[in-house]
Amino acid sequence: MRRGDLLTRIGTDIDDLGAVVVRAVVPVAVALILSVAAVGVLLAISLPAAAVLAVALLVSGVAAPWLSARSARAAESAIRADRIEFAAESLTVLDHAPELRVAGRLDAAVDTARAAAQRAVAAEDRAARPGAWAAAALPVSIGASVFAALVAGILLYGNGTGASTADLPGVLSGGITPMALAVLVLVPLSSFEAVAVLPAAAQSLTRARAAVRRFTAFRAEAEAAEPTQRAFTPMPAGHRIVVIGPSGAGKTTLLTEWAGLTGTPRTDTTFFAEDAHLFSTSVLENLRVARPDLTEAEAEGALRAVGAGPWLDSLTDGVRTELTGGAAAVSGGQRRRILLARALVAPARVVLLDEPTEHLEAAAGAELLRALLDRDSGLIDADRTVVVVTHQLPADHRADTVVTVAADGRVTIAPGPAGSAVTSVFAQRENPLPAR
């Protein structure tokens, strides 16, 4: 799934679903009650006026919303692909503008996003034609019902028929009271106030139904994916595991399954992805993502423990320094160190690290890996379980277990220099891991 499609589903679709009660269900209920009441009031005065009002309310309250819903469905199907493409291309431009500019492709990417936006607007305009007829139905219905009520009032006044007015003061010649005449003319005007919002309600309901279909399809896709692993059994406290293998073999898939991201989340496990996000806030607040009560001293200690001390000393405000733009404010190596420090301060019993030393120089990366895989190094508490995915395993590491993921996704488990293989950690597999 493209990021633009995901952004549309978790943004616009959630908004559409959240507003369906207020924008669709409540207006329909109110319009139905008021329409029946209005027709009933006119029926007590003039049958023809009540009949015309009922027809007008059906036109503006049923036909117009149907046309509006048809317009919304047409627009939804016509612009969805272009809207997703626009969101995806816009995100690409926003996230990778410097790289695109260097490659000379920034203008082309902007033009692609602009063209998708223009196609979406044009498709929306074409789909809006039924909506235009729906918008015209309301004033026509109001005019027809008011005109019919006025004619009925004139006829009642002239013929002396209609509402009984015997012995009532202020009766006009012909037998209709001024109040009855006012009610006859003004009720149609007021009754359309509730009906006027029904076309918009129909559009909201149509968009919500489309959002439900997309969410259902998304869930069905997730459930249809064949499971690659049955379960993980609890790890011994303090165990150090390293996962190695070629790129695309499925090491990250293994880690995400272990974290419960493809099934039931594990409350005692914290997963730190290779592309974990750095927020546009202070260094301290970026570490507090893992532990909200983290103090400045603890944050500084964690950063120095992962080798970010010299960088931290160069900052005027220390851990209070703002990372304007998030990851764009630091180098790739410093980003990895901040993310690793975030893992150190996390309170979870099991820590899963995906390529924690990527973008670090070889010597510094090897030193960090040795410390992460050695329970006696003091970098991570000895009673916490650590699982590390890496391409750069030093020969003198102290891991308890080495998990190797082959290019075809097959997993083998072997004892590490500091312990024996814990084969019970992994349940039996029916299929190899999918590559990523």
C-alpha positions as CSV (number, residue, x, y, z in Angstrom):
1,M,0.0,0.0,0.0
2,R,1.3,3.4,-0.9
3,R,1.8,6.0,1.9
4,G,-0.7,8.3,0.1
5,D,-3.4,5.6,0.2
6,L,-2.7,4.9,3.9
7,L,-2.8,8.7,4.6
8,T,-6.2,8.9,2.9
9,R,-7.6,6.0,4.9
10,I,-6.4,7.2,8.3
11,G,-7.1,10.8,7.7
12,T,-10.1,11.6,5.4
13,D,-11.8,8.2,5.9
14,I,-11.7,8.4,9.7
15,D,-13.1,12.0,9.5
16,D,-15.9,10.8,7.3
17,L,-16.8,8.0,9.6
18,G,-16.6,10.2,12.7
19,A,-19.0,12.8,11.3
20,V,-21.6,10.4,9.9
21,V,-23.9,10.6,13.0
22,V,-23.9,14.4,13.2
23,R,-23.9,15.1,9.5
24,A,-26.2,12.3,8.3
25,V,-28.2,10.4,10.9
26,V,-29.4,13.3,13.0
27,P,-30.4,15.6,10.1
28,V,-32.4,12.8,8.4
29,A,-34.3,12.1,11.7
30,V,-35.0,15.8,12.3
31,A,-36.1,16.3,8.7
32,L,-38.5,13.3,8.8
33,I,-40.2,14.4,12.0
34,L,-40.6,18.1,11.0
35,S,-41.8,17.2,7.5
36,V,-44.6,15.0,8.9
37,A,-45.5,17.7,11.4
38,A,-45.6,20.4,8.7
39,V,-47.8,18.3,6.4
40,G,-50.1,17.5,9.3
41,V,-50.5,21.2,10.2
42,L,-51.4,22.1,6.6
43,L,-53.7,19.2,6.3
44,A,-55.9,20.7,9.1
45,I,-56.3,23.9,7.0
46,S,-56.2,22.9,3.4
47,L,-55.9,19.5,1.8
48,P,-54.5,20.8,-1.6
49,A,-51.8,22.9,0.1
50,A,-50.8,19.9,2.3
51,A,-50.7,17.7,-0.8
52,V,-48.4,20.1,-2.7
53,L,-46.2,20.5,0.4
54,A,-45.9,16.7,0.7
55,V,-44.9,16.4,-3.0
56,A,-42.4,19.2,-2.6
57,L,-40.9,17.7,0.5
58,L,-40.5,14.4,-1.3
59,V,-38.7,16.1,-4.2
60,S,-36.4,18.1,-2.0
61,G,-36.1,15.5,0.8
62,V,-35.8,12.3,-1.3
63,A,-35.0,13.1,-4.9
64,A,-32.5,15.8,-4.2
65,P,-30.5,13.7,-1.7
66,W,-30.6,10.8,-4.1
67,L,-29.1,13.0,-6.8
68,S,-26.6,14.3,-4.3
69,A,-25.6,10.8,-3.2
70,R,-25.2,9.8,-6.8
71,S,-22.9,12.8,-7.3
72,A,-20.9,11.8,-4.3
73,R,-20.5,8.2,-5.5
74,A,-19.4,9.4,-8.9
75,A,-16.9,11.8,-7.4
76,E,-15.6,9.2,-5.0
77,S,-14.9,6.6,-7.7
78,A,-13.6,9.2,-10.2
79,I,-11.2,11.1,-7.9
80,R,-10.0,8.5,-5.5
81,A,-7.1,7.2,-7.5
82,D,-6.0,10.8,-8.4
83,R,-6.4,11.9,-4.8
84,I,-4.2,9.0,-3.6
85,E,-1.6,9.7,-6.3
86,F,-1.6,13.4,-5.3
87,A,-1.1,12.5,-1.6
88,A,1.7,10.1,-2.5
89,E,3.5,12.4,-4.8
90,S,3.2,15.3,-2.4
91,L,4.7,13.2,0.4
92,T,7.5,12.2,-1.9
93,V,8.3,15.9,-2.7
94,L,8.0,16.9,1.0
95,D,10.2,14.1,2.3
96,H,12.8,14.0,-0.5
97,A,13.0,17.5,-2.0
98,P,16.8,17.8,-1.5
99,E,17.5,14.5,-3.2
100,L,15.1,15.2,-6.0
101,R,16.6,18.6,-6.6
102,V,20.1,17.1,-6.7
103,A,18.9,14.5,-9.2
104,G,17.1,17.1,-11.3
105,R,13.7,15.5,-10.8
106,L,12.1,17.9,-8.3
107,D,10.2,19.8,-11.0
108,A,9.0,16.6,-12.6
109,A,7.8,15.3,-9.2
110,V,6.0,18.6,-8.5
111,D,4.4,18.5,-12.0
112,T,3.2,14.9,-11.4
113,A,1.5,16.0,-8.1
114,R,0.0,19.0,-9.7
115,A,-1.4,17.0,-12.7
116,A,-2.9,14.5,-10.2
117,A,-4.6,17.4,-8.3
118,Q,-5.9,18.9,-11.6
119,R,-7.3,15.5,-12.7
120,A,-9.0,15.1,-9.3
121,V,-10.6,18.6,-9.6
122,A,-11.7,18.0,-13.2
123,A,-13.3,14.6,-12.2
124,E,-15.0,16.2,-9.2
125,D,-16.4,18.9,-11.5
126,R,-17.8,16.3,-13.9
127,A,-19.3,14.3,-11.0
128,A,-20.9,17.4,-9.6
129,R,-23.6,17.7,-12.3
130,P,-26.2,15.6,-10.4
131,G,-25.4,17.6,-7.3
132,A,-26.3,20.8,-9.2
133,W,-29.7,19.4,-10.0
134,A,-30.1,18.5,-6.3
135,A,-29.2,22.1,-5.3
136,A,-31.8,23.5,-7.8
137,A,-34.5,21.2,-6.4
138,L,-34.7,23.0,-3.1
139,P,-35.6,26.5,-4.2
140,V,-38.0,25.1,-6.9
141,S,-39.8,23.0,-4.2
142,I,-40.0,26.0,-1.8
143,G,-41.4,28.2,-4.5
144,A,-44.0,25.6,-5.6
145,S,-45.2,24.8,-2.1
146,V,-45.5,28.5,-1.1
147,F,-47.3,29.4,-4.3
148,A,-49.7,26.5,-3.8
149,A,-50.3,27.5,-0.2
150,L,-50.9,31.1,-1.2
151,V,-53.4,30.1,-3.9
152,A,-55.2,27.8,-1.4
153,G,-55.4,30.7,1.0
154,I,-56.9,33.0,-1.6
155,L,-59.4,30.4,-2.6
156,L,-60.3,29.8,1.1
157,Y,-60.7,33.5,1.6
158,G,-62.9,33.9,-1.5
159,N,-65.1,30.7,-1.0
160,G,-65.5,30.7,2.7
161,T,-64.3,27.1,2.9
162,G,-61.5,25.5,4.8
163,A,-60.8,25.8,8.6
164,S,-63.8,26.3,10.8
165,T,-63.9,29.9,12.1
166,A,-67.4,30.2,13.5
167,D,-67.8,32.7,16.2
168,L,-64.1,33.6,16.1
169,P,-63.2,37.3,16.4
170,G,-61.2,38.9,13.6
171,V,-62.5,36.5,10.9
172,L,-62.0,37.7,7.4
173,S,-64.9,37.7,4.9
174,G,-65.0,34.2,3.6
175,G,-64.3,32.4,6.9
176,I,-60.5,32.1,7.3
177,T,-58.7,33.7,10.2
178,P,-55.5,35.8,9.7
179,M,-53.6,33.3,11.9
180,A,-54.7,30.4,9.6
181,L,-53.7,32.3,6.5
182,A,-50.3,33.1,8.1
183,V,-49.8,29.4,9.0
184,L,-50.8,28.3,5.6
185,V,-48.1,30.5,3.9
186,L,-45.3,30.3,6.5
187,V,-45.3,26.6,7.4
188,P,-44.0,25.6,3.9
189,L,-41.1,28.1,4.3
190,S,-40.1,26.8,7.7
191,S,-40.5,23.2,6.9
192,F,-37.7,23.3,4.2
193,E,-35.1,24.4,6.7
194,A,-34.7,20.9,8.0
195,V,-34.9,19.4,4.5
196,A,-32.3,21.7,3.0
197,V,-29.4,19.8,4.7
198,L,-30.4,16.4,3.4
199,P,-28.3,16.6,0.2
200,A,-25.2,17.2,2.3
201,A,-26.3,14.5,4.6
202,A,-26.6,12.1,1.7
203,Q,-23.1,13.0,0.5
204,S,-21.7,12.4,4.0
205,L,-23.4,9.1,4.3
206,T,-22.1,8.0,0.9
207,R,-18.6,9.0,1.8
208,A,-18.9,7.1,5.1
209,R,-20.0,4.0,3.3
210,A,-17.1,4.2,0.9
211,A,-14.8,4.7,3.9
212,V,-16.2,1.6,5.6
213,R,-15.6,-0.4,2.4
214,R,-12.0,0.7,2.2
215,F,-11.4,-0.1,5.9
216,T,-13.1,-3.5,5.4
217,A,-10.9,-4.2,2.4
218,F,-7.8,-3.2,4.3
219,R,-8.7,-5.6,7.1
220,A,-9.5,-8.4,4.7
221,E,-6.1,-7.9,3.1
222,A,-4.4,-8.2,6.4
223,E,-6.4,-11.2,7.5
224,A,-5.8,-12.9,4.1
225,A,-2.0,-12.7,4.5
226,E,-0.8,-16.1,5.3
227,P,0.9,-16.3,8.7
228,T,4.6,-17.0,8.5
229,Q,5.0,-17.9,12.2
230,R,2.7,-19.4,14.8
231,A,4.0,-18.0,18.0
232,F,7.0,-17.0,20.1
233,T,7.5,-18.3,23.6
234,P,8.8,-16.0,26.3
235,M,12.5,-15.4,26.3
236,P,14.8,-16.0,29.3
237,A,15.5,-12.7,31.2
238,G,18.8,-11.2,30.1
239,H,19.1,-13.3,26.9
240,R,21.1,-11.7,24.1
241,I,20.1,-12.7,20.5
242,V,21.5,-11.5,17.2
243,V,19.6,-12.0,13.9
244,I,21.8,-12.0,10.8
245,G,21.2,-12.7,7.1
246,P,21.3,-11.0,3.7
247,S,19.2,-8.0,2.7
248,G,15.6,-8.8,1.9
249,A,15.7,-12.2,3.7
250,G,13.1,-11.3,6.2
251,K,15.0,-10.2,9.3
252,T,12.8,-7.2,9.9
253,T,9.7,-9.3,9.3
254,L,10.9,-11.7,12.0
255,L,11.4,-8.7,14.4
256,T,8.0,-7.2,13.7
257,E,6.3,-10.6,14.3
258,W,8.2,-10.9,17.5
259,A,7.0,-7.5,18.6
260,G,3.4,-8.5,17.9
261,L,3.0,-5.9,15.1
262,T,1.4,-8.6,12.8
263,G,-0.7,-10.1,15.5
264,T,-1.4,-9.5,19.2
265,P,0.9,-6.6,20.5
266,R,3.2,-7.6,23.4
267,T,3.0,-5.2,26.3
268,D,6.5,-6.2,27.6
269,T,8.2,-5.7,24.3
270,T,9.5,-2.5,22.6
271,F,10.4,-2.5,19.0
272,F,12.8,0.2,17.6
273,A,12.6,0.2,13.8
274,E,15.4,1.3,11.5
275,D,13.3,4.1,10.2
276,A,11.8,5.2,13.6
277,H,10.7,8.8,13.7
278,L,12.5,11.7,15.2
279,F,10.1,14.5,16.1
280,S,10.6,18.2,15.5
281,T,11.0,18.9,19.2
282,S,13.9,18.8,21.8
283,V,16.3,15.9,22.1
284,L,14.8,15.3,25.6
285,E,11.3,15.0,24.3
286,N,12.4,12.6,21.6
287,L,13.7,10.3,24.3
288,R,10.6,10.8,26.4
289,V,8.6,9.1,23.6
290,A,9.9,5.9,25.2
291,R,9.6,7.0,28.9
292,P,7.6,10.1,29.7
293,D,9.1,10.6,33.2
294,L,12.7,10.6,31.9
295,T,14.9,13.3,33.6
296,E,17.5,15.4,31.9
297,A,20.3,13.7,33.7
298,E,19.0,10.2,32.6
299,A,18.6,11.4,29.0
300,E,22.2,12.8,29.0
301,G,23.5,9.6,30.5
302,A,21.8,7.5,27.8
303,L,23.2,9.6,25.0
304,R,26.7,9.5,26.3
305,A,26.4,5.7,26.8
306,V,25.7,5.3,23.0
307,G,28.6,7.5,22.0
308,A,26.7,10.8,21.5
309,G,28.7,12.6,24.2
310,P,30.8,14.8,21.9
311,W,27.8,15.8,19.8
312,L,25.8,16.5,23.0
313,D,28.6,18.8,24.3
314,S,28.5,20.8,21.1
315,L,24.9,21.7,21.6
316,T,24.3,25.0,23.3
317,D,21.2,23.9,25.1
318,G,22.2,20.2,25.6
319,V,19.2,17.9,25.7
320,R,16.9,20.9,25.5
321,T,18.1,21.6,22.0
322,E,15.3,21.7,19.4
323,L,15.6,19.3,16.5
324,T,13.9,21.6,13.9
325,G,12.7,19.3,11.2
326,G,13.2,16.1,13.2
327,A,15.7,13.8,11.5
328,A,16.6,16.4,9.0
329,A,18.4,18.3,11.8
330,V,21.0,15.6,12.5
331,S,23.3,13.3,10.6
332,G,22.4,9.7,9.9
333,G,24.8,8.5,12.5
334,Q,23.5,10.9,15.2
335,R,20.0,9.9,14.4
336,R,20.9,6.2,15.0
337,R,22.5,7.1,18.4
338,I,19.4,9.1,19.5
339,L,17.2,6.2,18.5
340,L,19.4,3.8,20.4
341,A,19.4,6.0,23.4
342,R,15.6,6.0,23.2
343,A,15.8,2.2,23.4
344,L,18.1,2.3,26.4
345,V,15.6,4.4,28.5
346,A,12.5,2.4,27.5
347,P,11.1,0.4,30.4
348,A,10.2,-2.7,28.4
349,R,11.6,-6.1,29.5
350,V,12.4,-7.1,25.9
351,V,14.1,-4.7,23.5
352,L,14.1,-5.3,19.7
353,L,16.6,-3.3,17.7
354,D,16.6,-3.2,13.9
355,E,20.0,-2.2,12.5
356,P,21.0,0.0,15.5
357,T,24.5,0.7,14.2
358,E,23.5,1.6,10.6
359,H,25.3,4.8,9.3
360,L,27.9,4.6,12.1
361,E,31.6,4.2,11.2
362,A,32.7,0.6,11.3
363,A,34.8,0.7,14.6
364,A,32.1,2.6,16.5
365,G,29.4,0.4,15.2
366,A,31.2,-2.8,16.2
367,E,31.9,-1.4,19.6
368,L,28.2,-0.7,20.2
369,L,27.2,-4.1,18.9
370,R,29.6,-5.8,21.3
371,A,28.1,-3.8,24.2
372,L,24.5,-4.5,23.1
373,L,25.2,-8.3,22.9
374,D,27.1,-8.5,26.1
375,R,24.9,-8.7,29.2
376,D,27.9,-7.7,31.4
377,S,28.7,-4.5,29.4
378,G,26.3,-2.4,31.5
379,L,24.9,-0.7,28.4
380,I,21.5,-2.4,28.9
381,D,20.4,-3.9,32.2
382,A,21.5,-7.5,32.5
383,D,18.0,-8.7,33.3
384,R,16.5,-7.3,30.0
385,T,16.3,-9.4,26.9
386,V,17.9,-7.8,23.8
387,V,17.4,-8.9,20.2
388,V,19.5,-7.1,17.5
389,V,19.2,-7.4,13.7
390,T,22.4,-6.5,12.0
391,H,24.5,-6.9,8.9
392,Q,27.7,-6.1,10.7
393,L,28.2,-8.8,13.4
394,P,31.7,-8.5,14.9
395,A,33.5,-11.8,15.3
396,D,34.2,-11.3,19.1
397,H,30.5,-10.7,20.1
398,R,29.0,-12.2,23.2
399,A,25.5,-13.1,22.0
400,D,23.8,-16.1,23.6
401,T,22.0,-17.1,20.4
402,V,22.6,-16.5,16.7
403,V,19.5,-16.6,14.4
404,T,20.4,-16.8,10.7
405,V,17.7,-16.0,8.1
406,A,18.7,-17.4,4.7
407,A,17.9,-15.7,1.4
408,D,14.9,-18.0,1.0
409,G,13.5,-17.1,4.4
410,R,14.6,-20.3,6.2
411,V,15.6,-19.8,9.8
412,T,18.4,-21.6,11.6
413,I,19.3,-21.2,15.3
414,A,22.7,-21.7,16.7
415,P,24.4,-21.1,20.1
416,G,26.4,-17.9,20.4
417,P,29.8,-17.5,22.1
418,A,28.1,-16.7,25.5
419,G,25.4,-19.4,25.6
420,S,23.5,-22.2,24.0
421,A,20.8,-21.9,21.3
422,V,17.3,-21.4,22.7
423,T,15.4,-23.2,20.0
424,S,12.1,-23.0,22.0
425,V,12.0,-19.3,21.4
426,F,10.6,-20.0,18.0
427,A,7.5,-22.1,17.2
428,Q,7.6,-24.4,14.2
429,R,7.2,-22.7,10.9
430,E,4.9,-23.8,8.1
431,N,6.4,-21.4,5.6
432,P,9.6,-19.4,5.3
433,L,9.6,-15.7,6.1
434,P,8.5,-13.4,3.3
435,A,11.4,-11.2,2.2
436,R,11.4,-7.5,2.9
